[in-house]
Amino acid sequence: MKRMLLGAVATAVASGAAAADEIADAVADDYEYVFNLYRHFHENPELSFKESKSAARMAAELEGLGFAVTTGLGDEWTRKKAKADAGEVLEGVGGYGLAAVMQNGEGPVVMLRADMDALPLEEKTGLPYASKVVSTDYMGQEAPVMHACAHDSHMAILIGAARRLVAMKDQWSGTLVLIGQPAEELGLGAMAMLDDGLYKDFPKPDYVLATHTSGWDPAGDVTYTSGWALANVDSVDIIVRGVGAHGSAPQMGKDPIMIGSQIVTALQTLVSRELNPQDPGVVTVGSFQAGYKHNIIPDQAHLKITVRSYSDDVRRTLLDGIKRIAEAQARSAGLPDELMPEVKIESDYTPSTFNDEQMTARVMSAIAKTIGEERVYERPPSMGGEDFSRFGRTSDDIPTLIFWTGAQDPKAMKAALEGKAPPPPANHSPFFAPDAEAALKNGVTAMTAGALELLGEK
């Protein structure tokens, strides 16, 4: 019996190694195609909720893989209803979002996501394919445009993984859903797609998987966080009211700059004195605007605050505390009820991302077997935010996982860690230039291996 078990294990290991070699070889052979896609997206970036050409190119790639495409993208998109039968693609889900379905027998529904939008930023990388695009955003403001957050690589990786999974259809069974998401940079795209019927018009996923090309990780590596990975992101505005007066006669007014300063100081006690030290939280005042002249006490000040947390309980503690502190400082200055501060909390916040532990263990194990265990490791959670979280924050509590594909020169990172050089430019920098070959090959390999792990075997 023991000999039979050992033989089965050896067979499984050999089979896994063979599958890993098959994926790696196929990804290497397909690299030029995937890089040309990446280059196209990099040279032609589009701002949030303006991703018409990016979505059209992704749809064309899917059509070339055998997916049926519902066309009709334009400056004023009128959504065309379509049934999500095998192989159908519907463009225009939540703006210029698109979704594609491939049914390949019985099994789980696995969704792979790539975001498509770029940033209003002038590129300064000096790459031969650097963006020269200038565009207007959906609010009508003109700006240069750059894929500084690597969404260009995300689109190319998704198509690259789709090419591999189509070529390996004999090795999996289930339903594959691919989505191109708009407006991640605004934190609104995932919600727009869900509100527009993503989980109603298309098969509801059993798992949702994504990767993010990272300028904070070495090229060639894949990193992940199990459990809480990314934070709730709230934006809060406080309008502090006062009574204006001449600067030489402060007793005649109520100084909103002084009140605002006391609010800024008191807000720091929310994390240090009201949260359990085991519960992370951040309250940062990023802007304090008040007054126009040296000798005038204004009648109001404006504070702009970002609030970060993981759990919803901590989020509520921080937001409630901000309102309480603002009003208490105003009352301590003697302001009447009609001059209480106005606290505005944006309703469209980005919820925190929780990587399902069991799903994370399965997918990361599969990726490690494919690219090497020494190149796959855990990273600390981040206080950054990602609206990818919304795909799992439904009534069904769908397991989700986002992992990071390293894109930075390992030597440059080592020198920075040793204090011998400044950190190399990372995501959202106009100088961010990922190691395209390492990021794309690893991204396609990891997404393919992860999807195969989650889909049922033939």
N, C-alpha and C positions, 0 to 999 in steps of 0.2 A: 504494500500500500504506500509506504514512504517513498519507494522508488518511483511509483506511478505519479505521486504528487510532485516530486522533484522534476520529473520529466515534463509535467504539465507547466510548471513554473518556467522551466528552461525554454519550452516552446513559446510561452507567452512573451518572455523577454526577447527572444529572437524575433518573434512576430512584431513586437513593438519597435525594435531596432530597425527592422526592414521597413516598417511604415514610416519611421522618422527619416530614414535615408531617402525613401521615395518622395516625401514632401520636400526635403531640403534640395534634392536634385532638381525637382520640378520647379521650385521657386527660383533657383539659380538660373535655370534655362529661360524662365519667364521674366527675368529681371529687367531686361531692356524694354520690354513692353510696358511694365509697371512704371519704370522710371520716366518713360515718355509721357505717360498719363500724369504723373506727378509734376513734371515740367510744365505741361499744359495748364494744370490747375494753378501752379505757382505763378505763371506769367499772366493769368487771367483771373485774378481774385475778384470776388464780389462781396459787398457788404451785407449785413443782416437783413433778411426779408427782401433781398434783391438777387437771390441766387439762381436766376432763371437759366443762365447758360451752363452753370455747373450742374444743375439738376438735369438739364437736357443731355449733357455729355454722359453723365452717369446712366441715364435711361438708355442712351444709344449703346453703351457698353453692355448693358443687361440684355438689350434686344439682340445684340450680336452673340450672346451666350444662349439664346433660345427663349428668352422671356418675351412675352407680348407686351407692347408698350401702348399706353393710352396717351396720345399726344395732345397738344393744345396749350403749351406754355406761352405766355405773352406778358406784356406790361400790365394788363388787367386780366388776371386769371379768373375764369369762371370754372369752378370745379365740375368735372364730369364724373358722375356716379358710375361706378363699375363694380362688378362682382369680383371678389378676390378668389377666382378659381385658379387652378394650377397654372402657374407661369404668368399670371397677369401682373402688370405694373400700373399703378395709378399715380400720376404726377399731380402735384398741387395739393398735397395733404398738409394743411396748416401753413399756407403760403406756398413756397416753392419746394416743400418737402416731397419726397417720393418714397414709395414702398413697393417692394417686389416680393413675390411669393413663388417658391418652388416646392411642390409636393412630390415626395419620393417614397411613397409607401407609408405604412403605419409607423408611428413613433412620436417623440416629443416635438414641440414647436420651439425652434431656437431663432432668436432675433439677433442680428448683428447690426450695429449702428455706427455711422460715420457722420460727423458734423461738417458743414460745407462753407460757412461764412468766414470772411476775413475781417481784418481790423483797419480802422481809419488811421493809417500810419505810412510814412514815406520810407520805402525800403532803402537801406544803406549797406547791404551785404557785399555789393560789387560782383555778385554772381552773373554769369553770362545770360542767365534767364531771369534776372531780377525784374520785379514788377515795375511797370511805368504807368500803371492805371491810375486815373483820377476819376472819381465818381461822386454821385450824390447819394446820401443815405435815404432811408425811408421817411425821414423828417425833412428832406430837402436841403440838407447841408452838404456842401462840396468838400471833398477831402481826398488825399492820396490813399491808395489801398494796398495792403500787403498781407500775405498769409503768415503773419508773425507768430501765430499760435499753432501752426503745423496742421491745420485742417486740410491743407492740400495733400499731405501724406496720408491722412485718415481716409480720404476718398480713394486715393490710389490703392491703399492697403485693402479696403473693402472690396474693390473690384478684383484685386489680385487674389484675395481669398475666395471670392466667388468663382473665379476661373479654376482654381484648384478643386473646389468642392464639386463643381460641375463635372470636372474630369474624373473625380473619384466617386461618382454616384453609386457605383457598385459596392462601396464600402460603408454606406450609411443609409439609414431609413428614418423618415420623419418629414417635417415641414421646415423649410428654411425661409426666413423672412429677412430681407435686407432693407434698411432704411437710410436715406440721406436726409439728415435733419437740418433745417434752417435755424438761423438766429441763436446759436448757442451763446455767442458773445453778449447777447442781451439777456440771457437767461430765460428766454420766452419761447424758443422754438419747440422744445419737447412738449410743453403744455399746449402750444398751438396745434401740434399734430394730434395729441390725445383728444383735445376738445373738438377737433375736426373729424373724429371717428376712427382713428388708427386701430384701436382695439375692437371696433365694431365692424368695420368694413374688411378687416384682414384678420387672419387667425391670431387669437390672443396667445402670446408666447408663454412657454413654461420657463424659459430662461432668456435673459437679455445680456449680451456681451459687447464690450467696446474696448478699444485701446486708445491711448493718448501718447503721441510722440513727445518725449520729455527732454528738455534742455538741461535738466538737473540730474540726469542719469547717464552713465557711460554708454557709448554706442556699442551695440552687440549684446547688451544685457536687457533683461526683462524684470521689472520690479512690480510689487503689488503690496496692498494692505488688506488684511483680513479684518472684517468688522467695519467700524467707523473709519472711513477713508478721507472724505471731504466734508466740508462744513455747511451748515445753514448760513446763508448770506442774506442779511437784511440791511436795507438802507433806511436811515431815519433822519428826518429834518426837524430841527427845533427852531421855531420863530420866537425869539425872546423879545418880549415887548417892554417898553419903558416909557419914560417921559423926557422929551428932549429939553435941553437947556444950554445956556452959554457955558463954555468950559471954565470960565472964571467964577461961576456961581453954581457948583454942583448941588448945593442944597435946594436949588429950585427944581431939580428934576429927579428922575429915577434912572440910573445909568444901566442900560442893558448890556454894556460891555463888561461891567463889573459883575453883574448877575450871570452873564454867560460864562465868564471866567470861573466863577464859583461852581457852576454846573459842570464845566470841563473837569475841574479838580475832583468834585464829588463823584463823578461817573467812574473814576478809577477804583472806587471802593466796591463797586458791584462785583468785580471779579475777585478782588483781594479779600473781601470780607463777607460776601453773600453767597458765593459758590463754594461747594465742597472742593477742596484742593484737587480731588481726583477727577473733577468735571471741568474740561477745558472751556474757555470762553475768551472772547476778545471784544473790547469796546474801544474803537479808535475814532477820534474826532479828526476828520481829514480836512475840514474847512471851517474857518471862523471869519465871517464877513460882517463888518459893521462900520458905519460912519464914512464921511467924505473929507473932513477938514480937521485940522489940529485943534481948533478951539470950539468945536461943537459937540455936545453930547447928543448922540442920535436917539431916536425913539424906538429903534429895534436892532437886533442882531440876528444872524442866521448861522446856525451850526449844522454841519453835514457830517453824519456819523455812519460808519460801517460796523455791523455787529455780527460776530461769528460764534457758532456753537455747533455741537453735534446733536445732543438730545433735544427733543421738543420741549421738555420740562425746563432745561437750562435756557433755551431760547425765550420762553415765556417769562422766566425770572428776570432776564436782562431787559427785555422790552418793557415789562411792567415797571422795573426799577428806573429806567430812563425817564419815563413819564412822571413817576413819583418824585424823583430828585429834581427835575425841572420845575415842577410846581412848588416844591418845598423851598427851593432857593428863591423863587419869585416872592413867595409869601414872607420869607425871612427879610426881604428887602422892603416889605410894606406895600406890595402891589395889591390892588383890589381884584376881585374875581374877574372883572371884565378885561383885565390886563394879564391874565394867566398865559403862560407860554402855549403856543400851538405845537403839538407834537404829531408829526405826520410819519406813519410807518407805511412804506410801500407795500401794497397788497401782493404784488407779483414778485415775491422773494424766491431765492433759489434754495430748495430744501437740501438737507445734508444727504450724503451718499453713504449707504451701508452695503458693503460687499458681503454677500451671503457666505458664511464660513464654509459650509459644505461644498457649495459651488466653487468657491475660491480654491479649496484644497484639490478638488477634482481637476479643474482646468490648469492650475499651476503645475500639478504633477504631470499632466499630459504635455505641457509646454516644456517642462524640464527634461522629460524623456526625449523630446524632439531636438532641443538646441543645447542640452547639457545642463546638469544640475548646478554646476558652479556659476552659471550665467543667469540663474533665476533665484531671486531672494526678496525678502520682505523689506519694506521701507516704512518709516514712521507715518502716521496720518498727517494730513495737511489741513490748514485752515483756509485753503482755497476752496472754490465752489465750482460746481458743474451741474447743469440742469439735466444731465443724464439720469440723475437720481429719480426724476419723475416717472420714468418708465417702470420703476419698481414700486413706487408709492401709490398704488392703487388699492381698491378694496380687496383684491386678491393677494396682495403682498407678494409680488412676483420676484423670485431670486434674480439679482443682478450682480454684475462684476465689471468694473473698469480697471484695467491694468496699464502700466506704463512701459513704453518701448524706448529704450535709451537712444539718444541721438548726438551725444556730445563726445568730442575727442577725449579719449581716456587719459592721454598724456596731459592735456590742458587741465582736466579736472584734478588730476593728481598734483600738479604744480600749484593749483589754487588751494587745495586742501593743506598742502605743506607750507602755504604762505609765500611761495616763490613767485606767484603771478596772480593777477586779479581773476575772479571767476569769469569764465567765457560767457558771452552773451547767450541768454536763454529765452524762453518763450516770452512774447510780447515786447522784445527788444527789436529795434529796426535793423540790428546787426545779426539777428539770429539766423544762422545757416546750418541746419542739421546735417549730419553725416548721412546723406540720402541713401547710399547703398546699404549701410548697416541698418538704418531705421526701416527702410522699405522691406528688405529681405526678412528681418526679424519680425516685423509687424505682420506680414503675410503668413509667415511660417507659424507664428503664435496663434493668430486668429483661425487659421486652418486647423491646427492641432486642437485648439479649444473647442471649436465647433464640432469636430469629429468626436471628441470626448462626450459632448452633451447630446448629440444626435444618436439615435439607436443604431446598432450595428445591423448590417444586412444578415 
